[in-house]
Amino acid sequence: MFQPEYEQRLLRGVAGGKKEYLDLRCIPTRAGNQWNRNFALAPGDSSECQSSVYSSLLRNEFLDENITSLENCKQSTQVHAQSEEFKERHNNRIFGFAKGSSPSVRTPFSNISESSQRLLSISKRPVRRLPRRPYKILDAPELQDDFYLNLIDWSSKNTLAVGLGCSVYLWSAVSGQVTRLCDFNNEDNLVTAVSWHGEGRQVAIGTQSGYVTIWDAERQKQLNRLDGHSARVTALAWRGNRLASGSRDRSILQRDVRNPPTHITRCLRGHKLEVCGLQWSPSNRYLASGGSDNRLLVWTDDWPEPIYAFDEHKAVVKALGWSPHKSGLLASGGGSADQCLRFWNVLTGKLVQCINTGAQISNLAWARDSRELVTTHGHAQPQVIAWRYPSLKQVARLSGHTQRVLHLSVSPDNESIVTGGADETLRFWTVFTKQQTSKETNSGLSLFQGIR
């Protein structure tokens, strides 16, 4: 306690014969404060809020809001700006609580709210700006305008195989050199499907006559001819040295190319019309097949009948793709009368998701290094669409083909794709990106810094 006389002297000043009382209360200055980071934001601060995760976290923890994304933060601010409750909060002191509410008690080590946890789980993904135009365009004369065919494939050796009319051409992405591998003009036999072996040395070629030839791309020599189909072969899928072929004769033949050409391992019959889509799962356990009978079938080696027969599509099922990230996840796309992209869990046999794309789906492919996929489209909207899974938000819509996009293949580095259209062009796009691995910092605070 101060002495009364000393307290009066301390609070009293003399200047010019007039008594002035000095206000010695400690009043902090707020001239340089960043008000957009305070706990109650003024109306109109939605832009700052949207750009600040920290601001959203404060509102969740101290104002008991439920902001799980920056978009929600903006919407929440707009709503509060129109409410009397927001005005009361803004006029109250910092750390003040609205009338009728009581502060929530939290210990220093208690968990943050679920909304804040979801907000913190948002990955700091850099904004991707995909080029809207192809980085290369090649002429592809006599590229057939047939939805059921599969006429391009990109090998692991960075060589593109393209079926043009009765011939197959190889284009090296490294040197740009073009080589004609084979020619069936003498037989007037059109090429209907091409597929590279995983090692990138052998390529299988399906023909209009119903047989399949195996070629050594380096030596440009035919290694084998596989007969067995009574109609054109439109789909091919490798599994090691085993090759599956789908035909207009409604059958799927499986063969080991090391065996004699007449030896057929399995003959699968489940489609009522032409088989135009084939793909093995990453584990090689399942074989998915799609056909012009609007059916999607899933096969295994240990059962003669398909384990699943999905009939939800209302048009041709040619576009097939197994997810490389989640076991048993299969995507399929329907033709003009369907236009739907569907996702299936073959472990449970159930439909997971479905979205109408608004156009005929001719092909699809998953990204290897990110949870994305790309689809190509025909009638209504000839374009390429990149999707993010599982949100199914569109990353980009790429236009350039003047007619429907019929063929698709992914580069060996999984960053580019090539599309073939009815406009007889091949267009190369940059669509996927590799995930950047985070580098470890040499911080002195690291618990493992001193461990040898």
MARKEVO-303670 format. One line per field, with one value per residue (C-alpha): residue number from 1; residue in one letter; x negated, y, z negated. Coordinates in nm, 3 decimals. Layout:
% MARKEVO-303670
num	NUM  ...
residu	A  ...
xx	X  ...
yy	Y  ...
zz	Z  ...
END
This chain:
% MARKEVO-303670
num	1  2  3  4  5  6  7  8  9  10  11  12  13  14  15  16  17  18  19  20  21  22  23  24  25  26  27  28  29  30  31  32  33  34  35  36  37  38  39  40  41  42  43  44  45  46  47  48  49  50  51  52  53  54  55  56  57  58  59  60  61  62  63  64  65  66  67  68  69  70  71  72  73  74  75  76  77  78  79  80  81  82  83  84  85  86  87  88  89  90  91  92  93  94  95  96  97  98  99  100  101  102  103  104  105  106  107  108  109  110  111  112  113  114  115  116  117  118  119  120  121  122  123  124  125  126  127  128  129  130  131  132  133  134  135  136  137  138  139  140  141  142  143  144  145  146  147  148  149  150  151  152  153  154  155  156  157  158  159  160  161  162  163  164  165  166  167  168  169  170  171  172  173  174  175  176  177  178  179  180  181  182  183  184  185  186  187  188  189  190  191  192  193  194  195  196  197  198  199  200  201  202  203  204  205  206  207  208  209  210  211  212  213  214  215  216  217  218  219  220  221  222  223  224  225  226  227  228  229  230  231  232  233  234  235  236  237  238  239  240  241  242  243  244  245  246  247  248  249  250  251  252  253  254  255  256  257  258  259  260  261  262  263  264  265  266  267  268  269  270  271  272  273  274  275  276  277  278  279  280  281  282  283  284  285  286  287  288  289  290  291  292  293  294  295  296  297  298  299  300  301  302  303  304  305  306  307  308  309  310  311  312  313  314  315  316  317  318  319  320  321  322  323  324  325  326  327  328  329  330  331  332  333  334  335  336  337  338  339  340  341  342  343  344  345  346  347  348  349  350  351  352  353  354  355  356  357  358  359  360  361  362  363  364  365  366  367  368  369  370  371  372  373  374  375  376  377  378  379  380  381  382  383  384  385  386  387  388  389  390  391  392  393  394  395  396  397  398  399  400  401  402  403  404  405  406  407  408  409  410  411  412  413  414  415  416  417  418  419  420  421  422  423  424  425  426  427  428  429  430  431  432  433  434  435  436  437  438  439  440  441  442  443  444  445  446  447  448  449  450  451  452
residu	M  F  Q  P  E  Y  E  Q  R  L  L  R  G  V  A  G  G  K  K  E  Y  L  D  L  R  C  I  P  T  R  A  G  N  Q  W  N  R  N  F  A  L  A  P  G  D  S  S  E  C  Q  S  S  V  Y  S  S  L  L  R  N  E  F  L  D  E  N  I  T  S  L  E  N  C  K  Q  S  T  Q  V  H  A  Q  S  E  E  F  K  E  R  H  N  N  R  I  F  G  F  A  K  G  S  S  P  S  V  R  T  P  F  S  N  I  S  E  S  S  Q  R  L  L  S  I  S  K  R  P  V  R  R  L  P  R  R  P  Y  K  I  L  D  A  P  E  L  Q  D  D  F  Y  L  N  L  I  D  W  S  S  K  N  T  L  A  V  G  L  G  C  S  V  Y  L  W  S  A  V  S  G  Q  V  T  R  L  C  D  F  N  N  E  D  N  L  V  T  A  V  S  W  H  G  E  G  R  Q  V  A  I  G  T  Q  S  G  Y  V  T  I  W  D  A  E  R  Q  K  Q  L  N  R  L  D  G  H  S  A  R  V  T  A  L  A  W  R  G  N  R  L  A  S  G  S  R  D  R  S  I  L  Q  R  D  V  R  N  P  P  T  H  I  T  R  C  L  R  G  H  K  L  E  V  C  G  L  Q  W  S  P  S  N  R  Y  L  A  S  G  G  S  D  N  R  L  L  V  W  T  D  D  W  P  E  P  I  Y  A  F  D  E  H  K  A  V  V  K  A  L  G  W  S  P  H  K  S  G  L  L  A  S  G  G  G  S  A  D  Q  C  L  R  F  W  N  V  L  T  G  K  L  V  Q  C  I  N  T  G  A  Q  I  S  N  L  A  W  A  R  D  S  R  E  L  V  T  T  H  G  H  A  Q  P  Q  V  I  A  W  R  Y  P  S  L  K  Q  V  A  R  L  S  G  H  T  Q  R  V  L  H  L  S  V  S  P  D  N  E  S  I  V  T  G  G  A  D  E  T  L  R  F  W  T  V  F  T  K  Q  Q  T  S  K  E  T  N  S  G  L  S  L  F  Q  G  I  R
xx	0.000  -0.120  -0.116  0.175  -0.052  -0.287  0.005  0.142  -0.198  -0.231  0.108  0.078  -0.134  -0.191  -0.229  -0.174  -0.016  0.260  0.309  0.314  0.380  0.160  0.334  0.076  0.297  0.129  0.324  0.163  0.137  0.303  0.185  -0.018  0.210  0.318  0.690  0.753  0.580  0.783  1.052  1.347  1.326  1.494  1.740  1.564  1.261  1.360  1.072  0.815  0.992  0.994  0.619  0.538  0.563  0.443  0.737  0.980  0.823  0.864  1.230  1.285  1.110  1.223  1.556  1.674  1.728  1.722  1.483  1.341  1.210  1.116  1.430  1.637  1.448  1.558  1.920  1.918  1.791  2.060  2.330  2.195  2.172  2.551  2.625  2.659  2.454  2.152  2.191  2.202  1.885  1.711  1.802  1.695  1.343  1.095  1.145  1.499  1.791  2.134  2.427  2.565  2.257  1.987  1.624  1.530  1.264  0.964  0.645  0.319  0.281  0.642  0.719  0.833  1.182  1.270  1.325  0.973  0.831  1.000  0.872  0.517  0.545  0.583  0.266  0.071  0.088  -0.061  0.178  0.148  0.176  0.200  0.125  0.452  0.292  0.102  -0.275  -0.297  -0.062  -0.131  0.065  0.218  0.366  0.598  0.652  0.986  1.297  1.420  1.517  1.449  1.083  0.768  0.506  0.235  0.011  -0.298  -0.571  -0.799  -1.085  -0.923  -0.804  -0.452  -0.281  0.000  0.226  0.298  0.508  0.339  0.003  -0.155  -0.404  -0.648  -0.734  -1.027  -0.957  -1.333  -1.456  -1.130  -1.206  -0.913  -0.938  -0.683  -0.680  -0.440  -0.200  0.107  0.204  0.147  0.427  0.640  0.639  0.698  0.519  0.777  0.569  0.211  0.062  -0.297  -0.444  -0.549  -0.918  -0.860  -1.026  -0.734  -0.408  -0.086  0.125  0.490  0.637  0.967  0.925  0.929  0.569  0.305  -0.063  -0.352  -0.640  -0.991  -1.003  -1.383  -1.447  -1.119  -1.047  -0.727  -0.766  -0.427  -0.080  0.209  0.528  0.849  1.093  1.353  1.396  1.186  0.976  1.040  0.892  0.557  0.414  0.077  0.004  -0.362  -0.399  -0.026  0.193  0.570  0.756  1.118  1.308  1.629  1.698  1.787  1.504  1.189  0.889  0.594  0.263  -0.099  -0.304  -0.587  -0.365  -0.278  -0.040  0.246  0.238  0.517  0.504  0.860  1.165  1.401  1.755  1.979  2.046  2.338  2.179  1.831  1.562  1.392  1.227  0.979  0.753  0.575  0.568  0.229  0.213  0.293  0.567  0.866  0.942  1.204  1.382  1.629  1.844  2.099  2.364  2.336  2.193  1.887  1.752  1.481  1.296  1.048  0.824  0.989  1.346  1.480  1.764  1.730  1.740  1.929  2.151  2.240  2.532  2.570  2.420  2.671  2.422  2.098  1.835  1.492  1.318  1.168  0.906  0.786  0.673  0.302  0.366  0.656  0.685  0.996  1.108  1.220  1.338  1.551  1.702  2.012  2.083  2.317  2.641  2.480  2.203  2.143  1.813  1.859  1.634  1.665  1.525  1.467  1.385  1.748  1.912  2.071  2.089  1.885  1.948  2.108  2.095  2.248  1.979  2.217  2.038  1.945  1.651  1.403  1.104  0.975  0.641  0.527  0.227  -0.044  -0.182  0.133  0.497  0.618  0.747  0.813  1.099  1.139  1.472  1.644  1.987  2.126  1.792  1.470  1.226  0.999  1.092  0.862  1.037  0.933  1.042  1.247  1.391  1.438  1.360  1.234  0.869  0.876  1.077  0.853  0.994  0.817  0.952  1.207  1.378  1.434  1.137  1.113  0.776  0.559  0.225  0.001  -0.373  -0.617  -0.702  -0.328  -0.333  -0.203  0.075  0.133  0.480  0.593  0.901  1.131  0.970  0.666  0.429  0.227  0.207  -0.034  0.071  -0.092  0.170  0.021  -0.257  -0.491  -0.459  -0.745  -0.915  -0.981  -1.345  -1.456  -1.591  -1.909  -1.744  -1.912  -1.571  -1.538  -1.520  -1.726  -1.994  -2.247  -2.174  -2.438
yy	0.000  0.346  0.624  0.861  1.162  0.973  0.843  1.196  1.325  1.037  1.103  1.477  1.691  2.064  2.251  2.620  2.650  2.408  2.072  1.780  1.423  1.170  0.849  0.583  0.285  0.030  0.051  -0.158  -0.006  -0.198  0.014  -0.263  -0.557  -0.797  -0.799  -1.071  -1.313  -1.218  -1.441  -1.238  -1.117  -0.807  -0.835  -0.827  -1.024  -1.340  -1.310  -1.304  -1.588  -1.800  -1.768  -1.847  -2.193  -2.048  -1.808  -2.093  -2.300  -2.014  -1.977  -2.349  -2.365  -2.037  -1.962  -2.324  -2.304  -2.596  -2.501  -2.804  -2.629  -2.283  -2.269  -2.332  -2.051  -1.807  -1.919  -1.906  -1.548  -1.439  -1.593  -1.432  -1.096  -1.101  -1.218  -1.020  -1.283  -1.197  -0.829  -0.902  -1.110  -0.839  -0.571  -0.782  -0.808  -1.058  -1.389  -1.276  -1.517  -1.462  -1.413  -1.730  -1.932  -2.052  -2.109  -2.464  -2.596  -2.749  -2.867  -2.784  -3.146  -3.213  -3.299  -3.028  -3.043  -3.279  -2.984  -2.858  -3.205  -3.224  -2.877  -2.975  -3.291  -3.086  -3.150  -2.845  -2.941  -2.677  -2.535  -2.737  -2.554  -2.817  -2.706  -2.676  -2.766  -3.078  -3.045  -3.256  -3.344  -3.620  -3.709  -4.055  -4.126  -4.427  -4.435  -4.610  -4.436  -4.741  -4.716  -5.085  -5.095  -5.042  -4.913  -4.738  -4.853  -4.696  -4.940  -4.939  -4.871  -4.538  -4.656  -4.598  -4.864  -4.741  -4.943  -4.748  -4.931  -5.261  -5.162  -5.110  -4.826  -4.766  -4.412  -4.359  -4.088  -4.054  -4.007  -3.932  -4.203  -4.377  -4.742  -4.962  -5.289  -5.498  -5.474  -5.689  -5.519  -5.837  -6.000  -5.685  -5.744  -5.446  -5.403  -5.401  -5.406  -5.355  -5.429  -5.426  -5.693  -5.554  -5.567  -5.354  -5.586  -5.785  -5.645  -5.836  -5.737  -5.833  -5.843  -5.827  -6.189  -6.310  -6.413  -6.254  -6.211  -6.160  -5.947  -5.873  -5.494  -5.466  -5.722  -5.642  -6.012  -6.209  -6.462  -6.629  -6.643  -6.739  -6.865  -6.959  -6.671  -6.680  -6.301  -5.989  -5.944  -5.605  -5.636  -5.767  -5.789  -5.930  -6.100  -6.191  -6.434  -6.503  -6.318  -6.275  -6.180  -6.070  -6.101  -6.028  -6.401  -6.324  -6.534  -6.458  -6.684  -6.712  -6.851  -6.877  -6.744  -6.986  -7.282  -7.403  -7.164  -7.414  -7.454  -7.256  -7.237  -7.118  -7.014  -6.779  -6.734  -6.490  -6.201  -6.208  -5.967  -5.841  -5.817  -5.479  -5.419  -5.633  -5.552  -5.748  -5.617  -5.507  -5.828  -6.034  -6.205  -6.057  -6.008  -5.747  -5.764  -5.527  -5.575  -5.429  -5.621  -5.345  -5.592  -5.577  -5.916  -6.003  -6.336  -6.535  -6.829  -7.065  -7.039  -7.105  -6.852  -6.480  -6.408  -6.085  -5.971  -5.602  -5.487  -5.127  -4.971  -4.886  -4.886  -5.044  -5.097  -5.046  -4.819  -5.021  -4.939  -5.096  -4.860  -4.897  -4.749  -4.949  -5.324  -5.443  -5.101  -5.109  -4.817  -4.856  -4.617  -4.649  -4.548  -4.290  -4.415  -4.439  -4.177  -4.283  -4.341  -4.612  -4.748  -5.103  -5.289  -5.643  -5.760  -5.700  -5.690  -5.351  -5.025  -4.759  -4.440  -4.322  -3.993  -3.890  -3.733  -3.602  -3.776  -4.114  -4.265  -4.444  -4.502  -4.439  -4.467  -4.421  -4.217  -4.426  -4.161  -3.972  -4.049  -3.927  -4.072  -3.954  -4.031  -3.975  -3.894  -3.929  -3.815  -3.493  -3.370  -3.489  -3.409  -3.540  -3.499  -3.546  -3.638  -3.645  -3.954  -4.007  -3.653  -3.686  -3.319  -3.228  -3.126  -3.022  -3.048  -3.069  -2.994  -3.018  -3.312  -3.201  -3.541  -3.804  -3.934  -4.311  -4.427  -4.361  -4.473  -4.354  -4.284  -4.505  -4.220  -4.179  -3.806  -3.784  -3.945  -3.985  -3.979  -4.085  -3.938  -3.987  -3.671  -3.894  -3.719  -3.827  -3.566  -3.575  -3.412  -3.351  -3.466  -3.645  -3.532  -3.727  -3.690  -3.496  -3.684  -3.464  -3.419  -3.462  -3.146  -3.147  -2.994  -3.000  -3.065  -3.401  -3.690  -3.904  -3.647  -3.792  -4.160  -4.350
zz	0.000  0.091  -0.163  -0.088  -0.040  0.194  0.398  0.444  0.557  0.802  0.959  0.967  1.195  1.201  1.533  1.582  1.245  1.345  1.194  1.440  1.343  1.512  1.630  1.557  1.643  1.865  2.194  2.470  2.817  3.102  3.391  3.558  3.484  3.755  3.691  3.948  3.708  3.401  3.265  3.388  3.745  3.871  4.160  4.495  4.379  4.564  4.809  4.533  4.355  4.667  4.701  4.340  4.190  3.861  3.847  3.908  3.632  3.385  3.472  3.425  3.089  2.928  3.095  3.120  3.494  3.733  4.011  4.190  4.504  4.616  4.830  4.516  4.346  4.613  4.597  4.218  4.221  4.466  4.248  3.931  4.099  4.133  3.780  3.458  3.277  3.491  3.413  3.041  3.068  3.263  3.007  2.712  2.589  2.724  2.544  2.465  2.497  2.641  2.403  2.261  2.342  2.117  2.200  2.277  2.043  2.215  2.066  2.243  2.357  2.462  2.825  3.060  3.204  3.486  3.721  3.658  3.710  4.050  4.133  4.043  4.252  4.570  4.769  4.872  5.237  5.470  5.725  6.043  6.371  6.642  6.997  7.186  7.516  7.624  7.629  7.946  8.232  8.485  8.796  8.789  9.134  9.153  8.776  8.779  8.649  8.458  8.093  8.021  8.129  7.919  8.160  7.953  7.668  7.504  7.401  7.099  7.345  7.440  7.781  7.908  8.121  8.345  8.573  8.892  9.145  9.224  9.069  8.729  8.683  8.398  8.286  8.051  7.796  7.741  8.099  8.278  8.533  8.702  8.813  8.983  8.793  9.003  9.293  9.366  9.692  9.889  9.689  9.681  9.307  9.078  8.744  8.463  8.141  8.018  7.676  7.547  7.323  6.985  7.075  7.384  7.635  7.770  7.901  7.967  8.267  8.313  8.662  8.845  8.954  8.592  8.532  8.309  8.401  8.158  8.284  8.163  8.191  8.182  8.453  8.636  8.663  8.616  8.335  8.325  8.475  8.250  8.410  8.235  8.277  8.550  8.567  8.521  8.205  8.043  7.692  7.563  7.210  7.095  6.764  6.773  7.064  7.071  7.316  7.300  7.617  7.657  7.983  8.166  8.140  7.773  7.628  7.428  7.493  7.254  7.380  7.276  7.567  7.478  7.557  7.909  8.091  8.088  7.709  7.541  7.162  7.101  7.301  7.115  7.238  7.056  7.294  7.534  7.781  7.877  7.609  7.645  7.304  7.111  6.817  6.545  6.190  6.048  5.844  6.157  5.960  6.142  6.511  6.599  6.932  7.092  7.399  7.633  7.439  7.175  6.922  6.700  6.592  6.339  6.371  6.161  6.250  6.003  6.131  6.484  6.456  6.381  6.009  6.080  6.364  6.338  6.555  6.437  6.752  7.025  7.313  7.432  7.164  7.318  7.066  6.779  6.516  6.191  5.918  5.835  5.490  5.347  5.382  5.564  5.685  6.049  6.263  6.574  6.826  7.044  7.402  7.551  7.395  7.050  7.011  6.651  6.474  6.212  5.939  5.807  5.508  5.635  5.282  5.184  5.527  5.463  5.653  5.471  5.670  5.991  6.182  6.512  6.729  6.994  7.282  7.424  7.231  7.458  7.226  6.876  6.696  6.336  6.226  6.067  5.830  5.729  5.661  5.997  6.319  6.673  6.909  7.283  7.441  7.772  7.883  7.733  7.596  7.765  7.485  7.211  6.842  6.543  6.216  5.853  5.661  5.446  5.458  5.837  5.879  6.223  6.231  6.596  6.916  7.221  7.565  7.898  8.093  8.349  8.345  8.078  7.879  7.926  7.795  7.488  7.350  7.065  7.090  6.897  6.658  6.591  6.650  7.006  7.205  7.577  7.727  8.072  8.232  8.524  8.664  8.743  8.504  8.203  7.928  7.635  7.308  6.972  6.722  6.421  6.187  5.966  5.591  5.440  5.159  4.861  4.772  4.415  4.257  4.055  3.752  3.417  3.264  3.439  3.195  3.430  3.507  3.266  3.330  3.530
END
